[in-house]
Amino acid sequence: MATFRFIALEELLRREPLHVDFPSDKISDYFAQCVFTPEKMQRYMPQETYKLVQKAIQTGQRIDRKIADQVASGMKDWAVSHGATHYTHWFHPLTGGTAEKHDAFFDMGDHGQAIEAFSGALLAQQEPDASSFPNGGLRDTFEARGYTAWDPSSPAFIIGKTLCIPTIFIAYTGEALDSKTPLLKSLAALDKAATEVCRYYDKDVTRVISTLGWEQEYFLIDEALYQARPDLALTGRTLMGHASAKDQQLEDHYFGSIPERVSAFMKEFEIESHKLGIPLKTRHNEVAPNQFECAPIFEEANLANDHNLLLMDIMRKIAQKHKFRVLFHEKPFAGINGSGKHNNWSMATNTGVNLLKPGKNPRANMQFLTFLVNVVKAVHDHGDLLRSAIMSASNQHRLGANEAPPAIISVFLGTELSRMLDELEERIPDKNKKMSADEKTALKLDIGKIPEILLDNTDRNRTSPFAFTGNRFEFRAVGSSENSAGPMTMLNVAVAERLIQFKTEVDALIEKKMKKDDAIFLILRRYIAESKAVRFEGNGYSQAWVEEAKQRGLTNITSAPESFKALNTEKSKKVLLGLGIFNERELHSRYEIKLEEYIKKIQIESRVLGDLASNHIIPTAIKYQSMLIESVKSLKEILGNDPEMQDAINGRIMTIKEIAVHISSVRKGVYDMTEARKQANAMASIEERSAAYEQSVRSYLSSIRYHIDKLELIVDDEHWPLPKYREMLFNR
């Protein structure tokens, strides 16, 4: 067993950075060369068709069959000119990743000749098998039919020799089987609600788009070491492993010099990403050893999410080329920082205004304040729903682990901006009193100072799950492996619902002859007061905040199965069903899928740990223990009862006993864990099974690990069968 480990280490020592011929061109020369951009659309389709497609993208209108045929013809000609031989509908099933089924640009002509063919019907819709994807009860096993339908708002692209067409994925009944469909619906809901509020301030606003800029954290590990760790290969994280004497405590990796081999990997995946139109801009070392981050320029949220999923796939492929494996698990190594995918979110109008960026005059700042307060109120009202979207079996390890935000959903605004909201709450009169001209003037002067306040208050709170950073909110609680469509859907919906309610309340006051500004101020004052509990400026990692949050009435749900229950509350149903994001069956299916995924992941971890403990760790410990026993016997035979050597003999006897204790504890833990798993599997309801896995099975993972990690410190390094943390984290 140990031999395999040392073979992996020897292979690693022979590693040299892979030589890659990077293009000498500027990024602008090859950016999006593999994307069917609007410029290429104009060259490959009739001008009138191009205009209709662009209009459909902007308005969400359907594209009729004749137009689809013309688009398909142009798209095929462009793809074939770049060497494409196949096409696929690229979609996001409820696995958290992407899926694709490739078909050739090939058909048989009337006279049996081979021809290249691609029609509007094939562009618009395909029929992949839906029976083997997660569906949460929406489909029976024998009901295989599902449909993918073209999403024109996300451009087609070429990978290798395949044209990839972004699509939604729905059942035969029309119910969504993917994460893109709800995201698109939430974007439409937010667009409508935000546009109507914007028109209080600017009648030229006809559209509001949600923007997203993600920051993707990840770990790299040498492929040889990865293959020598079955737990990493099968679960994405190390189920055992004692901490390295040195890890991140010196804080010398963060923003440090990027290792040459890692840099070569980064450069290559950036080039491939740029060819596919992914606007990557930033790369750097993260806090933990062998942890890194990349980030793009902001984009429209649907496209940004497509690009993130595409990037993760590119990174996996390029990593293997460089003899690395990339880890997106939120907590692959215990005791050091995990990985997140910070979602930087904002809203922008068709007139070019960022609604979460202060303007140059009081009126523009009043619009900023309106959207800021409504977002804070939305997070306050729907914190449990937002948590349900970011919680998982893997992210559960990271949240609250002193490098990530806690499971308490709170908002950071910055001391000065938060103080200003408090002052506005105090100064705006109650509903029975109109503001005087002097009060309005003073208030508008204060609002006009917002840019100065933000300029002097640029620090960030890394402990906040939802922090305002000057012109956007950073949803830091999202996990590294997460498909951002889920969190973005829930955030868009929460804000849309709040903006709809805000406009309803303001309009009601205007109908009662109150001036528009007075009505807006009045409702904002109430929202500021009602959402004050969710605003927190301090250390989110501290135990003091846990206690304070409880007093404020904020929930702290650290269990993934428990957090998923937010999807079933009447409050959540009212907004998700009311805005048409899901129907009842679709929403319940998401709840069941989340529970099922949680159960399966803990089940897999339990089985892998049991296998490694029984077939690798215990035999190794017994073998080493036997060596010590023989050593003690030999010493006694040679030295007899020499009192000067008794301490050496007694020390080895104590080690033998210590090994025996840990072996016994591991063996018993594995047996008890297996029995707990059997009992959980026998439970009838999925809620009972998930609770049993959370409360019973999961606890054994840490207790068994404790004893294995103790054995790692005792057993001779030469005999230990698995690569250790110091080897995995400091070899690049």
C-alpha positions in Angstrom: 0.0 0.0 0.0 2.7 2.5 1.0 4.6 1.5 -2.2 1.9 3.1 -4.3 2.1 6.3 -2.3 5.9 6.6 -2.8 5.5 5.8 -6.5 3.2 8.8 -6.7 5.7 11.0 -4.9 8.6 9.9 -7.1 6.5 10.7 -10.2 5.8 14.1 -8.8 9.5 14.8 -8.2 10.0 14.2 -12.0 7.4 16.8 -12.9 8.4 19.8 -15.0 6.1 22.6 -16.2 4.4 21.6 -19.4 5.7 23.6 -22.3 2.8 25.3 -24.0 3.0 27.5 -27.1 0.9 30.5 -26.1 -0.4 32.8 -28.8 1.7 35.9 -29.3 -1.4 37.9 -30.3 -3.2 40.3 -27.9 -6.2 39.0 -26.1 -8.4 41.3 -28.2 -7.2 39.5 -31.4 -8.6 36.1 -30.4 -11.3 37.0 -27.8 -14.6 35.2 -28.6 -13.2 33.7 -31.8 -15.1 30.5 -30.9 -18.4 32.3 -30.2 -21.3 33.1 -32.6 -21.3 36.7 -31.7 -23.6 39.4 -33.0 -20.9 40.5 -35.4 -20.7 36.9 -36.9 -24.5 36.7 -37.0 -24.5 39.7 -39.3 -22.1 38.0 -41.6 -23.8 34.6 -41.7 -27.5 35.5 -41.8 -29.8 38.0 -43.6 -29.8 41.5 -42.1 -33.5 41.4 -41.3 -33.1 38.0 -39.6 -30.3 39.4 -37.5 -32.4 42.3 -36.4 -35.3 40.1 -35.5 -33.0 37.8 -33.4 -31.5 40.7 -31.6 -35.0 42.1 -30.8 -36.1 38.7 -29.5 -33.0 38.6 -27.3 -33.8 42.0 -25.9 -37.5 41.5 -25.4 -37.8 37.8 -24.8 -40.1 37.3 -27.7 -40.4 33.9 -29.5 -38.6 33.4 -32.8 -40.8 31.8 -35.5 -39.8 28.8 -37.5 -38.8 30.6 -40.7 -36.4 32.8 -38.8 -35.1 29.8 -36.8 -34.3 28.1 -40.1 -32.3 31.1 -41.3 -30.4 31.3 -37.9 -29.7 27.6 -38.0 -28.3 27.8 -41.6 -26.0 30.7 -40.7 -24.9 29.1 -37.4 -24.1 25.8 -39.2 -22.1 27.6 -41.9 -20.1 29.5 -39.3 -19.5 26.4 -37.2 -18.5 24.2 -40.2 -16.1 26.9 -41.4 -14.3 26.5 -38.0 -14.1 22.7 -38.4 -17.2 21.7 -36.5 -18.7 18.3 -37.4 -21.3 18.0 -34.6 -23.7 20.1 -32.6 -25.2 19.7 -29.2 -27.8 21.3 -27.0 -25.8 22.3 -23.9 -28.0 22.4 -20.8 -27.9 22.5 -17.0 -29.7 19.5 -15.5 -30.3 19.4 -11.7 -27.0 17.8 -11.1 -25.2 21.1 -10.5 -23.2 20.7 -13.7 -23.9 20.7 -17.5 -24.9 18.0 -20.0 -24.7 17.5 -23.7 -25.6 14.9 -26.4 -23.7 15.3 -29.7 -25.3 14.8 -33.2 -23.5 15.1 -36.5 -24.2 17.8 -39.2 -25.2 14.8 -41.2 -28.2 13.4 -43.0 -29.0 11.3 -46.1 -30.3 13.0 -49.2 -33.1 11.9 -51.4 -30.8 9.8 -53.5 -28.8 8.3 -50.6 -26.0 10.8 -50.7 -24.5 12.2 -47.5 -25.3 15.8 -46.9 -24.6 18.3 -44.1 -27.9 19.4 -42.5 -29.0 21.5 -39.6 -32.6 23.0 -39.5 -34.4 25.5 -37.4 -36.3 22.7 -35.8 -33.1 21.0 -34.7 -31.8 24.4 -33.4 -34.9 25.2 -31.5 -35.6 21.8 -29.8 -34.2 18.4 -29.2 -35.3 15.4 -27.2 -32.6 14.0 -24.8 -33.5 11.2 -22.4 -34.8 12.8 -19.2 -35.2 9.7 -17.1 -31.7 9.5 -15.7 -31.4 13.0 -14.5 -32.5 14.2 -11.0 -36.2 15.2 -11.2 -37.5 15.0 -7.7 -40.6 13.0 -8.6 -41.5 15.1 -11.7 -40.9 12.0 -14.0 -41.3 8.3 -13.5 -38.4 6.1 -14.6 -40.4 4.8 -17.6 -41.1 8.4 -18.7 -38.0 9.2 -20.6 -39.0 12.1 -22.7 -37.6 15.5 -22.1 -36.9 18.5 -24.3 -34.1 21.0 -24.7 -35.1 24.4 -26.1 -32.8 27.1 -27.5 -31.9 30.0 -25.2 -31.1 32.8 -27.8 -29.9 35.2 -25.0 -26.7 33.1 -24.5 -24.6 32.8 -27.7 -23.6 29.5 -29.3 -20.0 28.5 -29.1 -17.6 25.8 -30.4 -15.5 23.4 -28.3 -13.3 21.2 -30.3 -15.3 20.2 -33.3 -18.7 20.6 -31.7 -21.1 23.5 -31.9 -22.7 24.0 -28.4 -26.1 25.7 -28.2 -27.2 26.9 -24.7 -30.7 25.6 -24.0 -33.2 25.1 -21.2 -34.3 21.6 -20.3 -38.0 20.7 -19.6 -40.1 17.7 -19.2 -42.8 16.4 -21.6 -45.3 18.2 -19.4 -43.4 21.5 -19.7 -42.1 21.5 -16.2 -38.5 22.6 -15.7 -35.9 19.9 -15.2 -32.9 22.4 -15.1 -31.5 25.4 -13.3 -31.5 27.7 -16.2 -35.3 27.9 -16.7 -36.0 29.3 -13.2 -33.0 31.7 -13.5 -34.4 33.1 -16.8 -37.9 33.5 -15.2 -36.4 35.3 -12.1 -34.4 37.6 -14.4 -37.6 38.5 -16.2 -39.5 39.1 -12.9 -36.7 41.3 -11.6 -36.6 43.2 -14.9 -40.3 44.0 -14.8 -40.4 45.0 -11.1 -37.2 47.1 -11.2 -38.1 48.8 -14.4 -41.4 50.0 -13.0 -39.7 51.4 -9.9 -37.0 53.1 -12.1 -39.7 55.0 -13.9 -40.3 57.0 -10.7 -37.0 58.6 -11.5 -36.3 58.1 -15.3 -39.1 57.5 -17.9 -36.5 56.4 -20.4 -35.8 53.2 -18.6 -37.4 50.3 -20.4 -35.3 47.4 -19.2 -33.2 46.4 -16.1 -30.8 43.5 -16.3 -29.2 41.6 -13.4 -25.5 41.5 -13.6 -23.1 39.0 -12.1 -19.4 38.8 -11.6 -18.3 35.6 -9.9 -15.0 34.9 -8.2 -14.0 31.3 -8.6 -11.8 29.8 -5.9 -10.2 26.3 -6.3 -7.4 24.0 -5.2 -4.8 22.3 -7.4 -3.3 19.0 -6.5 -0.8 16.9 -8.4 -2.5 14.2 -10.4 -0.3 11.4 -9.0 -1.1 12.4 -5.4 -4.8 12.7 -6.3 -4.9 9.2 -7.7 -3.2 7.9 -4.5 -6.0 9.4 -2.4 -9.3 7.4 -3.1 -11.2 9.8 -0.8 -10.3 12.8 -2.9 -11.0 11.0 -6.2 -14.4 9.7 -5.0 -15.8 12.5 -2.8 -13.8 15.6 -3.7 -12.4 16.0 -0.2 -10.0 14.3 2.2 -11.9 12.2 4.7 -8.7 11.8 6.8 -5.4 13.5 7.2 -3.5 15.2 10.0 -2.8 18.8 9.7 0.6 19.8 8.3 2.9 21.4 10.8 3.0 24.4 8.4 -0.1 25.3 6.4 -1.5 28.9 6.1 -0.6 30.3 9.5 2.3 32.4 8.1 -0.1 34.0 5.5 2.7 33.7 3.0 0.7 32.2 0.1 -2.0 34.9 -0.3 -1.2 37.0 -3.3 2.3 35.5 -3.4 4.3 34.6 -6.5 2.4 32.1 -8.6 4.4 28.9 -9.1 5.7 28.3 -12.7 3.8 25.1 -13.3 0.6 26.6 -11.9 1.1 29.7 -14.0 1.4 27.6 -17.1 -1.9 26.0 -16.3 -3.6 29.3 -15.6 -2.4 30.9 -18.8 -3.7 28.0 -20.9 -7.1 27.9 -19.4 -7.4 31.7 -19.7 -6.6 31.5 -23.4 -9.2 28.8 -24.0 -11.7 30.8 -21.9 -11.0 34.0 -23.8 -11.5 32.2 -27.1 -15.0 31.2 -25.8 -15.8 34.8 -24.8 -15.3 34.4 -21.0 -13.9 37.7 -19.9 -11.4 36.5 -17.3 -9.4 39.3 -15.9 -7.9 38.4 -12.5 -5.8 35.5 -11.2 -4.0 35.2 -7.9 -2.9 32.9 -5.0 -5.5 32.5 -2.3 -5.0 32.1 1.4 -4.5 28.4 1.7 -1.5 26.6 0.2 -2.3 25.4 -3.3 -5.5 27.4 -3.4 -6.1 30.0 -6.2 -8.7 32.3 -7.6 -9.8 33.7 -11.0 -12.4 36.3 -11.7 -14.0 37.9 -14.9 -15.5 41.2 -15.8 -19.2 41.6 -14.9 -21.8 40.3 -17.4 -25.5 39.8 -17.7 -26.3 37.1 -15.0 -27.5 34.3 -17.3 -24.5 34.6 -19.6 -22.2 35.0 -16.6 -23.5 31.8 -15.1 -23.1 29.9 -18.4 -19.6 31.2 -18.6 -18.8 30.0 -15.1 -20.0 26.5 -15.7 -18.1 26.4 -19.0 -15.0 27.7 -17.3 -15.1 25.0 -14.6 -15.2 22.3 -17.4 -12.3 24.0 -19.2 -10.3 24.1 -16.0 -10.8 20.4 -15.3 -9.6 19.5 -18.8 -6.6 21.8 -18.9 -5.6 20.7 -15.3 -5.3 17.1 -16.4 -3.1 18.2 -19.4 -0.7 19.8 -16.9 -0.9 16.7 -14.6 -3.0 18.5 -12.0 -6.5 17.9 -10.7 -8.6 20.9 -9.9 -10.7 20.7 -6.7 -13.9 22.7 -6.5 -15.1 21.1 -3.3 -15.8 23.7 -0.6 -13.7 22.1 2.0 -11.2 19.6 0.5 -8.7 19.9 3.4 -9.7 20.1 7.1 -8.2 22.9 9.1 -7.4 25.3 6.3 -9.5 27.7 4.3 -12.2 26.3 2.0 -13.3 27.6 -1.4 -16.2 29.9 -2.3 -17.7 31.4 -5.4 -18.4 35.0 -4.4 -21.3 36.2 -6.5 -21.0 40.0 -7.1 -24.5 41.0 -8.0 -26.1 44.3 -9.2 -28.7 45.7 -11.5 -28.2 47.9 -14.6 -30.7 49.8 -16.8 -30.8 50.1 -20.6 -29.7 53.7 -20.1 -26.4 52.6 -18.7 -27.1 53.2 -15.0 -25.9 50.9 -12.3 -28.8 51.0 -9.8 -26.5 50.1 -6.9 -24.0 52.9 -7.6 -24.6 56.4 -6.3 -25.1 59.1 -8.9 -24.0 62.7 -9.3 -27.1 64.4 -8.0 -29.6 63.9 -5.2 -32.2 62.5 -7.5 -29.9 59.8 -8.8 -28.8 59.1 -5.2 -32.4 58.8 -4.2 -32.8 56.1 -6.8 -29.7 54.4 -5.5 -31.1 54.6 -1.9 -34.4 53.2 -3.1 -32.9 50.0 -4.5 -30.3 49.7 -1.7 -33.0 49.7 1.0 -35.3 47.3 -1.0 -32.4 44.8 -1.4 -31.7 44.9 2.3 -35.3 44.4 3.1 -35.5 41.5 0.6 -32.6 39.8 2.3 -34.2 40.4 5.7 -37.5 39.0 4.6 -36.1 36.0 2.7 -32.9 35.1 4.5 -33.9 31.5 5.0 -34.7 31.1 1.3 -31.3 32.5 0.3 -29.6 30.1 2.8 -31.4 27.2 1.3 -29.9 28.1 -2.1 -26.3 28.1 -0.9 -26.4 25.2 1.6 -25.2 21.7 0.6 -23.4 18.7 2.0 -20.1 20.3 0.9 -20.7 24.0 1.7 -22.0 23.0 5.1 -18.3 22.2 6.0 -17.2 25.7 5.0 -19.9 28.1 6.3 -18.9 29.4 9.7 -15.5 27.7 9.6 -13.6 30.9 10.3 -12.8 31.6 6.7 -16.3 31.8 5.3 -19.4 33.7 6.4 -21.6 31.9 9.0 -24.9 30.3 8.2 -26.5 33.5 9.7 -27.7 35.6 6.7 -26.8 39.2 7.4 -26.0 42.3 5.4 -22.9 44.5 5.6 -23.3 48.1 4.4 -20.3 49.8 6.0 -20.5 51.9 9.2 -21.1 55.3 7.5 -23.8 54.1 5.1 -25.5 52.2 7.9 -25.4 55.2 10.2 -27.0 57.3 7.4 -29.9 54.8 7.1 -30.4 55.1 10.8 -30.5 58.9 10.6 -32.9 58.8 7.7 -35.2 56.5 9.7 -35.2 59.1 12.5 -35.6 62.2 10.4 -38.3 61.1 8.0 -41.7 61.8 9.7 -44.4 59.3 10.4 -47.3 58.8 8.1 -49.4 61.4 9.8 -47.0 64.2 9.2 -45.8 65.7 5.9 -42.2 66.9 5.6 -41.7 70.6 5.5 -39.7 72.2 2.7 -36.7 72.7 5.0 -36.8 69.0 6.1 -36.9 67.9 2.4 -34.0 70.2 1.6 -31.9 68.9 4.5 -32.8 65.3 3.5 -31.8 65.7 -0.1 -28.5 67.4 1.0 -27.8 64.3 3.1 -28.6 62.0 0.2 -26.3 64.0 -2.0 -23.4 63.1 0.3 -23.7 59.4 -0.4 -20.8 59.2 -2.9 -18.6 60.9 -0.4 -19.7 58.5 2.4 -18.9 55.5 0.2 -15.6 57.0 -0.9 -14.5 57.2 2.7 -15.9 53.8 3.6 -14.3 51.4 1.1 -13.3 48.7 3.5 -14.9 45.3 3.1 -16.2 42.9 5.7 -15.0 39.4 4.7 -17.1 37.8 7.4 -20.4 39.0 6.0 -22.4 36.6 3.8 -23.9 39.5 1.9 -21.8 42.6 1.8 -22.2 45.9 -0.1 -18.9 46.8 -1.8 -19.6 50.3 -3.2 -21.5 49.5 -6.4 -22.8 45.9 -5.9 -23.6 43.3 -3.3 -21.1 40.4 -2.8 -23.0 37.2 -2.0 -19.9 35.6 -0.3 -21.7 32.5 1.0 -22.1 30.8 -2.3 -19.9 27.6 -2.5 -17.1 27.0 -5.0 -18.8 23.9 -6.6 -22.2 25.6 -6.8 -24.2 26.4 -9.9 -24.8 30.1 -9.3 -28.2 29.8 -11.0 -29.8 28.6 -7.7 -28.5 31.5 -5.5 -29.1 34.1 -8.2 -32.7 32.8 -8.8 -33.6 33.2 -5.2 -31.9 36.6 -4.9 -33.6 37.9 -8.0 -36.9 36.7 -6.8 -36.6 38.1 -3.3 -35.7 41.5 -4.7 -38.4 41.4 -7.3 -41.1 40.6 -4.8 -39.9 43.4 -2.5 -39.8 46.0 -5.4 -43.3 44.9 -6.5 -44.6 45.5 -2.9 -42.7 48.8 -2.6 -44.3 50.2 -5.8 -47.8 49.0 -4.6 -47.4 50.8 -1.3 -46.0 54.0 -2.8 -48.7 54.1 -5.5 -51.4 53.6 -2.8 -50.1 56.7 -1.0 -49.9 58.7 -4.2 -53.6 57.8 -4.9 -54.3 59.3 -1.5 -52.9 62.6 -2.8 -49.5 62.3 -1.1 -46.6 63.7 -3.2 -44.4 61.0 -4.8 -41.2 62.0 -2.9 -43.0 62.0 0.4 -44.5 58.6 -0.3 -41.2 57.1 -1.3 -39.4 58.5 1.8 -42.2 57.2 4.0 -42.1 53.6 2.7 -38.2 53.6 2.8 -38.3 54.8 6.4 -40.5 51.9 7.3 -38.3 49.4 5.4 -35.2 50.7 7.1 -36.7 50.2 10.5 -38.2 46.7 9.6 -34.9 45.4 8.2 -32.5 46.8 10.8 -32.0 43.4 12.4 -30.3 42.0 9.3 -27.6 44.8 9.1 -24.4 43.8 10.9 -21.0 45.6 10.7 -18.9 43.4 13.1 -17.1 40.1 13.1 -19.4 37.5 11.7 -17.0 34.7 12.8 -17.4 35.5 16.5 -19.5 33.6 19.0 -20.7 37.0 20.3 -22.4 37.5 16.9 -24.1 34.1 17.1 -25.7 35.2 20.4 -26.6 38.7 19.2 -28.1 37.3 16.0 -30.3 35.1 18.1 -31.5 38.0 20.1 -32.2 39.9 16.9 -34.4 37.0 15.7 -32.1 35.9 12.9 -31.9 32.2 12.2 -28.7 30.2 12.4 -29.4 26.9 10.6 -26.2 25.0 10.2 -27.8 21.7 9.0 -28.3 21.4 5.2 -31.4 19.3 5.4 -32.9 21.7 7.9 -32.1 24.7 5.7 -33.8 23.1 2.7 -37.1 23.2 4.6 -37.3 26.9 3.7 -38.4 25.8 0.2 -41.6 24.4 1.7 -42.7 27.3 3.8 -45.9 29.3 2.9 -43.8 32.4 2.8 -41.4 31.0 0.2 -44.2 29.4 -1.8 -46.0 32.7 -2.0 -43.2 34.5 -3.7 -41.8 31.6 -5.8 -45.2 30.4 -7.0 -46.7 33.9 -7.1 -44.1 35.2 -9.5 -44.4 32.1 -11.7 -40.8 30.9 -11.1 -42.0 27.4 -10.2 -45.2 25.6 -10.0 -46.0 23.5 -6.9 -44.6 20.3 -8.3 -41.4 22.0 -9.6 -40.8 23.6 -6.2 -41.3 20.4 -4.3 -39.0 18.5 -6.7 -36.2 20.9 -5.9 -36.7 20.2 -2.2 -36.6 16.4 -2.8 -33.5 16.7 -5.1 -31.6 18.7 -2.5 -32.4 16.1 0.2 -31.5 13.2 -2.1 -28.3 14.7 -3.1 -27.3 15.4 0.5 -28.1 11.8 1.5 -26.1 10.3 -1.4 -23.1 12.5 -0.7 -22.9 11.5 3.0 -23.6 7.9 2.0 -20.7 7.9 -0.5 -18.4 9.5 2.1 -19.4 7.0 4.7 -18.7 4.1 2.4 -15.4 5.4 1.2 -14.2 6.1 4.7 -15.3 2.6 5.8 -13.4 1.0 2.9 -10.2 3.0 3.5 -10.3 2.4 7.2 -10.9 -1.3 6.9 -8.7 -2.1 3.9 -5.9 0.4 4.2 -5.6 2.1 7.6 -6.3 -0.8 10.0 -4.1 -3.3 8.2 -1.2 -0.8 8.0 -1.6 0.0 11.8 -1.7 -3.7 12.6 1.4 -4.4 10.5 3.3 -1.6 12.2 2.0 -2.7 15.6 3.3 -6.2 14.9 6.7 -4.8 14.0 6.8 -3.0 17.4 5.8 -6.2 19.2 8.7 -8.1 17.5 11.0 -5.2 18.4 10.0 -5.4 22.1 10.5 -9.2 22.1 14.0 -8.8 20.5 15.0 -6.1 23.0 14.0 -8.2 25.9 15.9 -11.2 24.5 19.0 -9.1 24.0 18.9 -6.9 27.0 17.1 -9.1 29.5 16.1 -7.1 32.5 18.6 -4.3 32.1 17.0 -1.5 34.1 18.6 1.2 32.0 16.7 0.0 28.9 13.3 -0.4 30.6 12.2 3.1 29.6 12.8 2.3 25.9 10.9 -1.0 26.2 8.0 0.6 28.1 7.8 3.4 25.6 7.3 0.9 22.8 4.8 -1.0 24.8 2.8 2.2 25.4 2.8 2.9 21.7 1.6 -0.6 21.0 -1.3 -0.1 23.4 -2.1 3.3 22.0 -2.3 1.8 18.5 -4.5 -0.9 19.8 -6.9 1.7 21.3 -7.1 3.6 18.0 -7.5 0.4 15.9 -10.4 -0.7 18.2 -12.0 2.7 18.0 -11.8 2.9 14.2 -13.1 -0.7 13.8 -16.0 0.0 16.2 -16.7 3.3 14.5 -16.9 1.8 11.1 -19.2 -0.9 12.3 -21.5 1.5 14.1 -21.5 3.9 11.1 -22.5 1.1 8.8 -25.4 0.1 11.1 -26.5 3.7 11.3 -26.5 3.9 7.6 -28.5 0.7 7.2 -31.1 2.1 9.7 -31.3 5.4 7.8 -31.7 3.7 4.4 -34.7 1.7 5.8 -36.6 4.8 6.7 -39.7 5.5 4.6 -39.6 9.2 4.1 -36.8 11.2 2.5 -37.0 13.8 5.4 -36.4 11.0 8.0 -33.5 9.6 5.9 -31.8 12.9 5.5 -32.2 13.7 9.2 -30.7 10.4 10.1 -27.8 10.9 7.8 -27.3 14.4 9.2 -27.6 13.5 12.9 -26.3 9.9 13.0 -24.2 8.9 10.0 -22.4 12.2 9.5 -21.1 12.4 13.0 -19.1 9.1 12.6 -17.1 10.7 9.8 -15.3 13.1 12.2 -15.0 10.6 15.1 -13.4 7.9 12.9 -11.2 10.5 11.3 -9.9 11.5 14.8 -8.5 8.1 15.5 -7.1 7.6 12.0 -5.3 11.0 12.2 -3.8 9.9 15.5 -2.6 6.7 13.9 -1.0 8.8 11.1 1.2 10.5 13.7 2.3 7.2 15.2 2.8 4.9 12.2 6.2 5.2 10.5 6.0 7.5 7.5 7.4 4.8 5.3 4.4 2.5 6.0 1.6 5.1 5.9 -0.5 4.2 2.7 -1.8 7.7 1.8 -0.1 11.0 0.8 -0.1 13.4 3.7 -1.3 17.0 3.9 2.3 18.3 3.8 2.9 16.4 0.5 -0.4 17.4 -1.2 -0.4 21.1 -0.2 3.2 21.9 -0.8 4.0 20.2 -4.1 3.2 22.3 -7.2 
